[in-house]
């Protein structure tokens, strides 16, 4: 059982953290399984890019509207509805990817069905992601407890991101893809049951009668004028947009490092392992100065790691490089998340979290699409080297053009 002074002080935070862990664990299993299956089905690197695009289009398109809805809604009920809808889409993916259904549909029809179902998961994530971020701070009465709560939430997310791909890879390799989906569905049900036990988390919008577009504009204006928030989000978005090699892991695993689904699952979990390690250290020894400068240096380290990964031909060296990249990413994520929680007022959390979600989805899923296109045009290895170099360029420009972020301390 999770223990500690902070969790004893805020007992509902414990329930929330376990629910978040179960949901993200299941989501990572689904993402890993469907990416592996789709590449096996099509043998086309572009399929990985289209998979990311299918999810990012609705997630970005609905993000701003979702932020307004979250701020005027009970967050527990909003999160519960989104989780149950994601559960439904996951069941659909499990059915479509089953041997009997996919053989009946054929390769092209099966791929189209997967893209459509993933599109709907993007719709649901537009609401669940920002809601998770908004809930973290709502029960915390003492703002001095926020950095620790953010670190715990990030740790729960990252541990799930580590375990999900590993377990998915093992289940696919040792049993079957269908069994992997059955386990993920069970975890989604557990997460929904835990969220249903949370107390009501009422709306905190300062003007419940405000028109939707006016409310959305308020959120955008707040992010734009708060340069620390805008700079932190922008650096993270462009770095991951260009520097993420994770989208191409099925290709690296199969065609370059020559490992099976288990090996791919471990590679996908490596970054998360590094992040978990550094989060445990930061929970005991939090950063106390020069956070902005450290964030930029860590993003540069992430870019260098991507270049090294692209050049590696040894499986365990590749694993270690991804592990180190996770350390850099973990430090950066904690700093960015803490900035968001400390600088954003309660009645803006849904809208600002949705803007944050737009940046995250842009970097992750659009990055996946960019990786697929770049791999098709340049070749897989060259495209990842190019992405790492672009990440270093982003850091260099930010160091010069974003002095408030470089000098940021909290």
C-alpha positions, 0 to 999 in steps of 0.5 A: 500500500502507498504510504507517507505523510503526504498520502496520510494528509490527503488520503484521496490522493492515494486512490487517485494515484493508483487509478492513474497508474492502472489507467496509464499502464493499460493505455501503454499496453494498448499502444504498444500492442497495436503499434507492434501488430500494425507494423507486423500487419503492414510492414510499412514504417509509414503505418507508425506515423499514420497511427500517431496522426490518427490519435493527434488530430482529434486530441489537438482539435478538441483540446481547447474546448475540452479545457472549458468543459473540464473547468465547468464540470465535476472532474471526477465524473468527467474523468470516469466518462472518458475512461469508460469510453476509452475502455470501449475503444480498447475492446474494439481494438482487441476485436479488430486485431484478433486473428479471426476478424483480421483475416476476414477483413484483410490487411487494408481494411484491418489497418483502416479500422485500427486508425478509426478506433485510435482516432476515437481514443484521441477524442477521449484522451482530449478530455482525460489527459487534462482532467488528470492534470487538473485533479492533482492540485485540487485536493491540495490545500497547502501549496507547499505540498504541490511539488511533492504531489506533482512528483508522486503523480509523475512517478505513478505515470512513469512507472506505468509507462515502464511496466505497460510496454514490458508486460505487453511485449511479454504477453504478446511474445509468450501468449497472444495479442488477444490475451494482452488486450484482455489484461489491459481491459481488466486494468481499465475497469479497475481504474474506473472503479477507483475513480468512482470512489473519489469524492466529487470534485466540483467545477472551479470556473470563476464565471460559469455563464461565460461563453465557450470561446471567451473562456477558451480565449482566457486560457490561451491569453493566460498561457501567452502572457505567462512566459515561463509557462509558454517557454517551458511548453514550447521547448518540450513540444519541439524537442519531443516533436523532433527528438523522439525515437520511440515512434520507430522502436518497432522498426529498430527492434525488428529490422536493426536490432533483430529482437522480438516483441519482448525486446521491443517492449523492454526498449519502449520501457527503457526511457521510463525506467530512467525516469523512475530512477531519477524521480525517486532521487528527486523525491528525496532531493528536490531541485532547489535552484537553477531549474530553468537552466537545468531543464534546458541542459536536460533537453539537450542531453535528450537530443544527444541520446537520440543521436547515440541511439540511432548510431547503436547496433548493439541491443543492450547499448541501445537500451542503456542509451534510452535509459539515460534519455529517460533520466534527462526527460524525467528531470525536464518533465518534473520541472515543467509540471511543477511550473504549471501547478505553481503558476496556474490559478485553480479556476484556470487549471482545466484550460491551461492543462488542455493547452499543455495537452495540446503541446504534449499531443503535438510533440508525441503523436505529431512527432510519431507522424513526423518520424514516420514521414522522415523515416520514409524519406531519409531512412530510419537511422538518418531520420532519428539523427536529424531529429536529435540535431533539431532538438539541439537546435531548439535548445540553442534558440531557447537559451538565447531567446527565452531568458525568463525560462533560462533564469527561472527558479522556484 
